Amino acid sequence: MRGLTRIFPLPLSPFQLSKADKGLMLLSFTLAFCELFNILGFSTFKINNVLMACLMAVSSLIYGLFRGARFNGLYILYFVYLFINVALTNPPAVFQSWLRLGLFVVLLLCVAPVLQNKAMRKFRMQCFKYVMLLGVPLSVISFACYFLGINFIWSDFSHDVTVGGVFSGLFQNSMLLGPVSAVSSCYSFWAYYNTKSKWWIVLFVLCIGVCMFSSSRSAVYGAAVGCMSIMLFANRGTGKRIRQMLVVGIVACATFPLWQGALTGINQKNAANELMGEYGSRTEKFEARIEEFGSSPVFGVGFAAINPHGRDAYNPRTGVVEPGSSWLAVLSMTGVLGFMFMLAIYVNAFFAAKRCASEYGALFAGLIAYLAFHELFEGYMLAAGSALCFISWLIIGVASDLKYAETDLAENKACVKAA
């Protein structure tokens, strides 16, 4: 492990572990591993969402409630509102809104900043590190798979280029490969920016390359937004920011002939969607969400539900919905009140990260910028059974925790001196 640290150095974490935290490390690794395992294309079985919820509940109990964690008032009010929302809107039973809301609450209790104490902050940071420890290598191996002709895409996604790309590497579909490799790209770029290790820039190039191979436009553009935001927030001087952004822009333009081939899938996807009309089915989903919001602007049509008689389709057996946009889904499902809660959560997390003096502040401010952009076009924000939902709320959780970074570091130093 120390050898890896020398090759791939990282800035000092504000939430340092001790020898007594071995159980925390094991539980956080298990959770991260299970979430990513569930989206791999070659896995022959899926770990049940109920089992995942139990693992999250155990983590919250052991490191949160049993250690006297404080509750975050904003999230408690949000939970109360969501329960009222489902009770008042009474969505059709096929959408299983109560079950999905329960899973969503358990997820947020574990990875969002609902429970606040040092143990939960360590747990969330360590869980994020393990997600990156697994996500970056999976992205790099998927890059190699592209040239080796290895593609584990599930057959349901292997033909329709308008829905997603036809290459997914080690993942079940390109809509999972794109976001995971985009977050891995932001993380690798941040690590290189702070350590100047040549190995991290190699990993960044491979991760952003496979992100392009996934043909996910929102992931590629989101990764660009995230990396530029990291560079912006990492520098305090305006002049330095402008110079570095100009250099990045010039390098990107100068090397365009080298990487334009990676955009072939995106170009094919754009051409296919033009035949269907402007942006195809995604526009229809956007319009459906706007219509639902217009029909019930205050409370929406219900958590994890859509209008069953509207223009958008859903799985009549499982009630699974693909809303097309997280932000529009929040508006249509939970109304303007739910949207205001969500906006407050994101703004608080962003400024907690932006104001943090640690190098991790720029990373998580950039990742929230990535999420805010990517979730305009992908609808996983409220989908508690999705690995992308897990990763997004984990980012929000750690970003919000950074407001305690200086306090926790000072306490750790004091403990070391006392020892």
SULHUCOR-V391994 format. One record per pair of residues at least 12 apart in sequence whose C-alpha atoms are under 8 Angstrom apart, sorted by the first residue. I is the first residue (numbers start at 1). GAP is how many residues later the second one is. Records with the same first field share a line. If there is no record, write none. Layout:
I: GAP ; GAP
This chain:
7: 190 ; 192
8: 189 ; 191 ; 192
9: 182 ; 186 ; 188
10: 181 ; 184 ; 185
11: 180 ; 183 ; 184 ; 348 ; 349
13: 347
14: 344 ; 388 ; 391 ; 392 ; 394 ; 395
15: 103 ; 106 ; 107 ; 110 ; 390 ; 393 ; 394
16: 106 ; 393 ; 396
17: 105
24: 99
25: 98 ; 101 ; 102
27: 32
28: 95 ; 96 ; 98 ; 99 ; 102
29: 97 ; 98 ; 101
31: 21 ; 24 ; 25 ; 96
32: 95 ; 96 ; 98 ; 99
33: 97 ; 98 ; 101
34: 13 ; 18
35: 352 ; 355
36: 95 ; 98 ; 99 ; 351
38: 349
39: 132 ; 133 ; 137 ; 348
40: 130 ; 131 ; 132
41: 111 ; 112 ; 113 ; 129 ; 130 ; 131 ; 132
42: 110 ; 128 ; 129 ; 130
49: 336
50: 53
53: 50 ; 53 ; 54
56: 50 ; 51 ; 53 ; 54
57: 49 ; 52 ; 53
59: 51
60: 49 ; 50 ; 55 ; 60
63: 56 ; 57 ; 60
64: 51 ; 52 ; 53 ; 55 ; 56
65: 50
67: 50 ; 52
68: 49
69: 46 ; 47 ; 48
70: 45 ; 46 ; 47
71: 43 ; 44 ; 45
72: 41 ; 42 ; 43 ; 44
74: 267 ; 271
75: 39
76: 38
78: 260 ; 263
79: 26
81: 257
82: 19 ; 221 ; 252 ; 256
83: 18
85: 214 ; 217 ; 218 ; 249
86: 12 ; 216 ; 217
89: 210 ; 211 ; 212 ; 213
90: 212
91: 210 ; 211 ; 212 ; 214
92: 213
94: 222 ; 223 ; 224 ; 225
95: 209 ; 210 ; 223 ; 224 ; 225
96: 208 ; 223
97: 205 ; 206 ; 207 ; 208
100: 204 ; 283 ; 284
101: 202 ; 203
103: 281 ; 282
104: 278 ; 279 ; 280
107: 277 ; 283
108: 285
110: 14
111: 13 ; 279 ; 282 ; 283 ; 286
112: 281 ; 282 ; 284 ; 285 ; 286
113: 283 ; 284 ; 285 ; 287 ; 288
118: 290
121: 277 ; 280
124: 270 ; 273 ; 274
125: 273
128: 263 ; 266 ; 267 ; 270
131: 260
132: 52 ; 55
135: 45 ; 46 ; 49
136: 45 ; 48 ; 49 ; 52 ; 67 ; 71
138: 32
139: 38 ; 41 ; 42 ; 45 ; 67 ; 68 ; 71
140: 63 ; 66 ; 67 ; 70
141: 28 ; 29
142: 26 ; 27 ; 28 ; 68
143: 26 ; 63 ; 64 ; 66 ; 67
145: 24 ; 25
146: 21 ; 23 ; 64 ; 67
150: 19
151: 16 ; 17 ; 18 ; 19
152: 16 ; 17 ; 18 ; 19 ; 20 ; 21
153: 13 ; 14 ; 15 ; 16 ; 17 ; 18 ; 19 ; 20 ; 21
154: 18 ; 19
157: 16
161: 107 ; 108 ; 111
162: 107 ; 108 ; 110 ; 111 ; 118
164: 50 ; 51 ; 52 ; 105
165: 48 ; 49 ; 50 ; 51 ; 100 ; 101 ; 104
166: 48
167: 46 ; 47 ; 48
168: 46
174: 40 ; 41 ; 42
175: 39 ; 41
176: 212
177: 34 ; 37
178: 32 ; 33 ; 34 ; 36 ; 37 ; 38 ; 41 ; 42
179: 32 ; 40 ; 209
180: 208
181: 26 ; 27 ; 29 ; 30
182: 25 ; 26 ; 29 ; 37 ; 38 ; 40 ; 41
183: 40 ; 184
184: 20 ; 23
185: 18 ; 19 ; 20 ; 22 ; 23 ; 38 ; 42
186: 18 ; 37 ; 40 ; 41 ; 44 ; 177 ; 180 ; 181
187: 176
188: 12 ; 13 ; 15 ; 16
189: 12 ; 15 ; 38
190: 37 ; 40 ; 41 ; 173
193: 38
194: 165
208: 12 ; 15
209: 50 ; 53
212: 50 ; 51 ; 53 ; 54
213: 49 ; 50 ; 51 ; 52
214: 51
215: 48 ; 49 ; 50 ; 51 ; 54
216: 50
217: 49
218: 155 ; 156 ; 159 ; 160
219: 155
222: 148 ; 149 ; 151 ; 152
223: 147
225: 141 ; 144 ; 145 ; 148
226: 140 ; 141 ; 142 ; 143 ; 144
227: 139
228: 17 ; 138
229: 133 ; 136 ; 137 ; 140
230: 132 ; 133 ; 135 ; 136 ; 137
231: 13 ; 14 ; 131
233: 121 ; 129 ; 132 ; 133
234: 125 ; 128
282: 42
284: 27 ; 28
285: 27 ; 38 ; 39 ; 40
286: 37 ; 38 ; 39 ; 42
288: 22 ; 23 ; 24
289: 34 ; 39 ; 40 ; 42 ; 43
290: 38 ; 42
292: 14 ; 15 ; 40 ; 41
293: 38 ; 39 ; 40 ; 42
296: 36 ; 39
297: 34 ; 35 ; 38 ; 39
298: 36 ; 37 ; 38 ; 39
299: 34 ; 35 ; 36 ; 37 ; 38 ; 39
300: 31 ; 32 ; 33 ; 34 ; 35 ; 36
301: 31 ; 32 ; 33 ; 34
302: 30 ; 31 ; 32
303: 30 ; 31
304: 17 ; 29 ; 78 ; 79
305: 16 ; 28
306: 15 ; 26 ; 27
322: 57
323: 55 ; 56
324: 53 ; 54 ; 55
325: 50 ; 51 ; 52 ; 53 ; 54 ; 55
326: 49 ; 50 ; 51 ; 52 ; 53 ; 54 ; 55 ; 56
327: 12 ; 48 ; 49 ; 52 ; 54
328: 48
329: 50
330: 12 ; 52
346: 22 ; 50
348: 52
349: 19 ; 47 ; 48 ; 50 ; 51
350: 14 ; 15 ; 18 ; 49 ; 50
351: 14
352: 47 ; 48 ; 49 ; 50 ; 51
353: 12 ; 46 ; 47 ; 49 ; 50
355: 48
356: 46 ; 47 ; 49
357: 49
358: 47
361: 38 ; 41
364: 31 ; 34 ; 35
365: 34
367: 28
368: 27 ; 28
371: 21
